[in-house]
């Protein structure tokens, strides 16, 4: 049994995103290598030493705690089109500069298969995107568990993304999962 969800997003982002913001966004979308400003983080691992794999080198810090240093993961690691494994069609990410009727903007469209292991990164990216929408706040999206026939539309409410399910607005799947995992 798979826990794969499909998420599709189409939106206009502000045209004044900085070079650092664009580099980070392209990395998160799988369209570029990790930029230099994304640095490794230190994680204390005293309670999980036996769960680390061989590649994760641990060391003692100045407080005597066992730690590992690792780079954060992008929200999506492959922006190039690929044949989806659990949904029909392709997965992809695209970011294009646009000028004209809508003004200066960045047009973003993506369609991804998302496993629960990536929900945290996805939640952070979508919150970041919602805070940088173009002034027209153009946003469209849907989510769908891979076995469902019908998608749930996504929309913006109070600066956050919500799903429309059975006529009510509910948290999107990545927030439902994230909230449940925080309770443990």
C-alpha positions in Angstrom: 0.0 0.0 0.0 1.4 3.4 -1.0 0.8 6.7 0.7 1.4 8.8 -2.4 -0.5 12.0 -3.0 -0.6 14.0 -6.1 -0.3 17.8 -5.8 -0.6 20.2 -8.6 0.0 24.0 -8.2 -0.2 26.9 -10.6 0.5 30.4 -9.4 2.0 33.8 -10.1 4.7 35.0 -7.7 5.9 38.5 -7.3 8.3 39.8 -9.9 10.7 41.3 -7.4 12.0 38.0 -5.8 15.7 38.4 -5.0 18.4 36.3 -6.6 18.8 34.4 -3.3 15.1 33.7 -3.1 15.0 32.5 -6.8 18.1 30.3 -6.2 16.4 28.7 -3.2 13.1 28.3 -5.1 14.8 26.7 -8.1 16.6 24.3 -5.8 13.4 23.4 -4.0 11.6 22.7 -7.3 14.5 20.5 -8.5 15.5 22.9 -11.2 18.9 23.8 -9.9 21.7 22.6 -7.6 21.7 23.5 -3.9 22.7 27.2 -3.6 25.5 28.3 -1.4 23.3 30.0 1.1 21.6 26.7 2.0 24.0 25.4 4.7 24.2 22.3 6.7 22.4 22.1 10.0 23.5 20.4 13.2 21.2 17.8 14.7 21.6 16.3 18.2 21.1 12.6 17.9 21.8 11.2 21.4 18.6 9.2 21.4 18.8 7.7 17.9 22.4 6.7 17.4 21.4 3.1 16.4 19.0 4.5 13.7 21.7 6.4 11.8 22.9 4.9 8.5 26.6 4.5 7.7 26.8 7.7 5.7 25.8 9.9 8.6 29.0 10.6 10.5 28.4 11.5 14.1 30.7 13.6 16.3 30.7 15.0 19.8 29.9 18.7 20.1 31.2 21.1 22.8 28.3 20.1 25.1 29.1 16.4 24.9 26.1 15.6 22.7 26.4 13.3 19.7 25.4 15.3 16.6 25.3 14.9 12.9 25.6 17.6 10.3 23.5 17.4 7.2 22.0 19.6 4.5 18.3 20.2 4.4 16.3 18.4 1.7 14.6 20.3 -1.1 10.8 20.0 -1.3 11.1 18.3 -4.7 14.3 16.9 -6.0 13.5 16.4 -9.7 11.9 19.2 -11.6 12.5 17.7 -15.0 9.5 15.9 -16.5 9.3 12.2 -15.5 6.8 9.4 -15.9 4.8 9.4 -12.7 4.8 6.1 -10.8 1.4 6.2 -9.1 -0.6 8.7 -11.1 -1.2 9.0 -14.8 0.9 11.4 -16.8 4.1 13.2 -15.8 5.5 15.0 -12.8 7.4 18.2 -13.4 8.2 21.7 -12.2 8.5 24.9 -14.3 9.3 28.5 -13.4 9.1 31.2 -16.1 9.6 34.9 -16.0 6.6 36.8 -17.2 5.8 40.4 -18.1 2.7 41.9 -19.7 -1.0 41.8 -18.8 -0.3 40.6 -15.2 2.8 42.8 -14.8 6.2 41.6 -13.7 5.9 38.1 -12.2 7.3 34.6 -12.0 4.8 32.0 -13.3 5.1 28.6 -11.5 3.5 25.4 -12.4 4.2 22.0 -10.9 2.7 18.5 -10.5 4.3 16.1 -8.1 3.9 12.8 -6.4 4.5 13.3 -2.7 5.3 10.6 -0.1 4.7 11.4 3.6 8.4 11.6 4.2 8.4 14.8 2.1 5.4 16.5 3.8 7.4 18.7 6.0 9.5 20.1 3.2 6.4 20.5 1.1 4.6 22.4 3.9 7.5 24.8 4.3 7.7 25.5 0.6 4.0 26.1 0.1 3.9 28.5 3.1 6.9 30.3 1.5 5.1 30.5 -1.9 1.8 31.7 -0.4 3.7 34.6 1.3 5.2 35.6 -2.1 2.2 35.6 -4.4 1.8 38.2 -7.0 -0.5 41.1 -6.2 -3.3 39.4 -8.2 -3.0 36.5 -5.8 -3.5 34.1 -8.7 -3.3 30.6 -7.3 -4.8 27.3 -8.4 -4.1 23.8 -7.2 -5.5 20.5 -6.3 -4.5 17.5 -4.2 -5.5 13.8 -4.6 -4.6 10.6 -3.0 -3.4 8.4 -5.8 -6.3 6.0 -5.6 -9.0 8.7 -5.5 -10.8 9.5 -8.7 -11.6 13.1 -7.8 -9.1 15.7 -6.7 -9.8 18.2 -3.9 -9.4 21.8 -5.0 -6.8 23.9 -3.1 -7.4 27.6 -2.4 -6.1 30.4 -0.3 -7.8 31.5 3.0 -6.2 33.9 5.5 -2.8 33.6 3.8 -2.7 29.8 4.0 -3.6 26.9 1.6 -6.8 24.9 2.4 -8.5 22.0 0.6 -12.2 21.9 -0.3 -13.6 18.5 0.9 -17.3 17.7 1.0 -18.2 21.4 0.8 -15.9 22.4 3.8 -12.4 23.9 3.9 -10.0 21.6 5.6 -6.2 21.5 6.0 -4.3 20.1 3.0 -2.9 16.6 3.3 0.6 17.8 4.2 -0.8 19.8 7.1 -3.1 17.0 8.4 -0.1 14.7 8.5 2.2 17.3 10.0 -0.3 18.1 12.7 -0.7 14.4 13.6 3.0 13.8 13.7 3.5 16.8 16.1 1.2 15.1 18.6 3.5 12.1 19.0 
